[in-house]
């Protein structure tokens, strides 16, 4: 990083993520934006998340109260792929035809080609994320994926699995995301963890935190796979707190279920919806921002290594009201994820 860079000054118009002057070659953490939202069936706008986070990041102060100068590790966000944006727009048009049928093609078999198009484009997206993550890992970079809907990290996790023969996932979410081909979409955002468990055997354990909106099929699937999935539902966490259990003790319980190397998968709706009112499927309850930050810090303080992360479902307000709250929260969460990741890999120091 240039000696002339002033971390206390305002961001310059031509600067990168968080106002930093880094390029890909001098960044240890490279962020891959994935503007994709093909199968979202309720609220929309998450494909605009990466750009909104980038713009809002210029307002984030670089001083961090948990990690000493994390920006010195070097952070850089790649430009968005116009090709991915095109795939997303096309897939979303076709997906809406299926969604309007409730996923039941028997109501109109003529839409079967639309389903095939969505699944094919989703596979292209998976391959794009896989190839880019593989390229960055080959350069010695730590990869952070910025979605987009929560289906986007699958390709990145495939690539990570080729580097790490065994690792865990700390999954923040309101939803379990263990549905099988939801509404017929094999790579649905509601199926990301099902697809990981079924297709990436290197994932030793998924610990899910904040889950509060899931179906019986998902509950049964997680129960049947309890050796690889551990659920910390919002109900459980809140009930424990109501009975006087400290959050620090709960975090210890969550962290101890994870192996030494961990990928963090963060769906923004894992937070209380007051932090993400425009996300696609907000659900009452959820974590406070500082609770999530404390848990990630507890993971690092326990000696776990964060091998990469994804942040998804940040959806800016598209109504024209210029409400930047979701992007502001997303940008600050992204900075915390990068800071704790850098600290876990010895590229930054934790403050006392």
Long-range contacts (C-beta under 8 A, 24 or more apart in sequence): 1-26, 1-71, 1-72, 1-74, 7-62, 7-63, 7-69, 7-71, 8-62, 8-63, 11-58, 11-59, 15-58, 16-75, 16-76, 16-77, 17-54, 17-57, 17-75, 17-76, 17-77, 18-57, 18-58, 18-60, 18-62, 18-71, 18-75, 18-331, 18-335, 19-57, 19-58, 19-60, 19-62, 20-71, 20-74, 20-75, 20-76, 22-74, 22-75, 22-76, 23-76, 24-76, 24-78, 24-139, 24-141, 26-74, 26-76, 27-73, 27-74, 27-75, 27-76, 27-141, 28-73, 28-74, 28-141, 28-142, 28-342, 28-345, 28-347, 29-73, 29-74, 29-75, 29-76, 29-141, 29-142, 29-143, 29-144, 29-338, 29-341, 29-342, 30-76, 30-77, 30-78, 30-136, 30-141, 30-142, 30-143, 30-144, 31-75, 31-76, 31-77, 31-78, 31-143, 31-144, 31-145, 31-146, 31-334, 31-338, 32-78, 32-129, 32-132, 32-133, 32-136, 32-143, 32-144, 32-145, 32-146, 32-156, 33-77, 33-78, 33-79, 33-80, 33-81, 33-146, 33-148, 34-81, 34-84, 34-125, 34-128, 34-129, 34-145, 34-146, 34-147, 34-148, 34-152, 35-80, 35-81, 35-84, 35-85, 35-88, 35-148, 36-84, 36-87, 36-88, 36-91, 36-125, 36-147, 36-148, 36-149, 36-151, 36-152, 37-88, 37-92, 37-148, 37-149, 37-189, 37-280, 38-87, 38-88, 38-91, 38-92, 38-95, 38-118, 38-121, 38-122, 38-125, 38-149, 38-151, 38-185, 39-91, 39-95, 39-99, 39-118, 39-122, 39-149, 39-151, 39-182, 39-183, 39-185, 39-187, 39-188, 39-189, 39-190, 40-92, 40-149, 40-189, 40-280, 41-99, 41-183, 42-280, 42-281, 43-278, 43-279, 43-280, 43-281, 43-282, 43-315, 44-280, 44-315, 44-318, 45-278, 45-280, 45-315, 45-316, 45-317, 45-318, 46-147, 46-148, 46-149, 46-279, 46-280, 46-312, 46-313, 46-314, 46-315, 47-85, 47-88, 47-148, 47-149, 48-315, 48-316, 48-318, 49-146, 49-147, 49-148, 49-312, 49-313, 49-314, 49-315, 49-316, 49-327, 49-330, 50-77, 50-80, 50-146, 50-147, 50-148, 51-80, 52-314, 52-316, 52-324, 52-326, 52-327, 52-330, 53-146, 53-311, 53-314, 53-327, 53-330, 53-331, 53-334, 55-327, 56-324, 56-327, 56-328, 56-330, 56-331, 57-331, 57-334, 57-335, 59-328, 59-331, 60-331, 60-332, 60-335, 64-335, 64-336, 64-339, 64-351, 65-351, 66-293, 66-297, 66-336, 66-339, 66-340, 66-350, 66-351, 67-339, 67-340, 67-342, 67-343, 67-348, 67-349, 67-350, 67-351, 68-348, 68-349, 68-350, 68-351, 69-348, 70-335, 70-338, 70-339, 70-342, 70-343, 70-348, 72-348, 73-338, 73-342, 73-347, 73-348, 75-338, 77-146, 78-132, 81-128, 83-128, 84-125, 84-128, 87-121, 87-124, 87-125, 88-125, 88-148, 90-117, 90-121, 91-117, 91-118, 91-121, 91-122, 94-118, 95-185, 98-183, 98-184, 98-185, 99-183, 102-183, 103-182, 103-183, 103-184, 103-185, 105-184, 115-184, 115-185, 118-185, 119-185, 119-186, 119-187, 122-151, 122-185, 122-186, 122-187, 123-187, 125-151, 125-152, 125-155, 125-187, 126-154, 126-155, 126-158, 126-187, 127-155, 128-155, 129-153, 129-154, 129-155, 129-156, 129-159, 130-155, 130-156, 130-158, 130-159, 131-155, 133-158, 133-159, 133-160, 134-159, 134-162, 137-163, 142-307, 142-308, 142-341, 142-342, 142-345, 143-308, 144-308, 144-309, 144-310, 144-311, 144-334, 144-337, 144-338, 144-341, 145-308, 145-309, 145-310, 145-311, 145-312, 146-310, 146-311, 146-312, 146-334, 147-310, 147-311, 147-312, 147-313, 147-314, 148-312, 149-189, 149-280, 149-312, 149-313, 150-177, 150-189, 150-192, 150-265, 150-267, 150-312, 150-313, 151-187, 151-188, 151-189, 151-191, 151-192, 152-310, 152-312, 153-192, 153-265, 153-310, 153-312, 154-187, 154-192, 154-195, 154-196, 156-308, 156-310, 157-196, 157-200, 157-203, 157-263, 158-199, 158-200, 160-263, 160-307, 160-308, 161-200, 161-202, 161-203, 163-307, 164-202, 164-261, 164-307, 165-202, 166-202, 166-204, 166-259, 166-261, 167-202, 167-203, 167-204, 167-259, 167-261, 167-262, 167-263, 167-307, 168-203, 168-204, 168-205, 168-206, 168-207, 168-258, 168-259, 168-261, 168-262, 168-263, 169-193, 169-196, 169-203, 169-205, 169-206, 169-207, 169-262, 169-263, 169-264, 169-265, 170-207, 170-209, 170-254, 170-258, 170-262, 170-263, 170-264, 170-265, 170-295, 170-296, 170-299, 171-206, 171-207, 171-208, 171-209, 171-265, 171-267, 172-209, 172-210, 172-264, 172-265, 172-266, 172-267, 172-270, 172-271, 172-287, 172-292, 173-208, 173-209, 173-210, 173-211, 173-265, 173-266, 173-267, 173-269, 173-270, 174-210, 174-211, 174-212, 174-213, 174-234, 174-267, 174-269, 174-270, 174-281, 174-282, 174-283, 174-285, 174-286, 175-211, 175-213, 175-214, 175-267, 175-269, 175-281, 175-283, 176-208, 176-211, 176-214, 176-218, 176-219, 176-222, 176-231, 177-267, 178-214, 178-218, 178-221, 178-222, 178-229, 179-215, 179-217, 179-218, 180-217, 180-221, 189-312, 189-313, 192-265, 193-229, 193-265, 194-221, 197-225, 197-228, 197-229, 203-228, 204-228, 204-259, 205-229, 205-230, 205-257, 205-258, 205-259, 206-230, 207-232, 207-254, 207-257, 207-258, 208-232, 209-237, 209-254, 209-270, 209-287, 209-295, 210-234, 210-237, 210-270, 210-271, 210-285, 210-286, 210-287, 212-283, 212-284, 212-285, 212-286, 213-281, 213-283, 230-257, 234-285, 234-286, 234-287, 238-285, 247-291, 247-294, 248-294, 248-298, 251-294, 251-295, 251-298, 252-298, 252-302, 254-295, 254-298, 255-295, 255-298, 255-299, 255-302, 255-304, 256-302, 258-299, 258-304, 259-304, 260-303, 260-304, 260-305, 261-304, 261-305, 261-307, 262-299, 262-304, 262-305, 262-306, 262-307, 263-306, 263-307, 263-308, 263-309, 263-310, 264-296, 264-299, 264-306, 264-308, 264-309, 264-310, 264-337, 264-341, 265-309, 265-310, 265-312, 266-292, 266-309, 266-310, 266-311, 266-312, 266-333, 266-337, 267-312, 267-313, 268-311, 268-312, 268-313, 268-314, 268-326, 268-329, 268-330, 268-333, 269-313, 271-329, 275-325, 275-326, 275-329, 276-313, 276-314, 276-315, 276-326, 276-329, 276-330, 277-325, 277-326, 278-315, 278-316, 278-317, 278-318, 278-323, 278-326, 279-313, 279-314, 279-315, 279-326, 280-313, 280-315, 289-329, 289-332, 289-333, 292-333, 293-336, 296-336, 296-337, 296-340, 297-340, 297-350, 299-340, 299-344, 300-340, 300-343, 300-344, 300-350, 301-350, 304-344, 305-344, 305-345, 306-340, 306-341, 306-344, 306-345, 308-341, 309-337, 309-341, 311-337
